[in-house]
């Protein structure tokens, strides 16, 4: 059975941070969760604002909880606002359904999710995908 190791989580984290530096983005928080929803790695760049850690975690958590990237959750929230709101109530408000939460897969096997927050949602997602792909894994944003 495939598992998200700490070494792989760190590679994802480091590559996502490197992409943020390369693109000269605002300071980010990056959180990597395993399939249980447990934090494997998390880091905040200097200068991040107060809630960025919770938002990054919520993007990854929502992706895991619903089995789809947070971009797909965002689209679903626009189409079925009551459904996503109800699910988020069941999740005790822990889901953040905007882009930046990306599932980590090895082939078709789910390993976890990455959540990124700090810049635009699109840029957050770009960094998450870059981190996952740099670790030789498949990013599922949608």
Order of alpha helices (4+ residues) and beta strands (2+ residues): alpha-beta-beta-alpha-alpha-alpha-beta-beta-alpha-beta
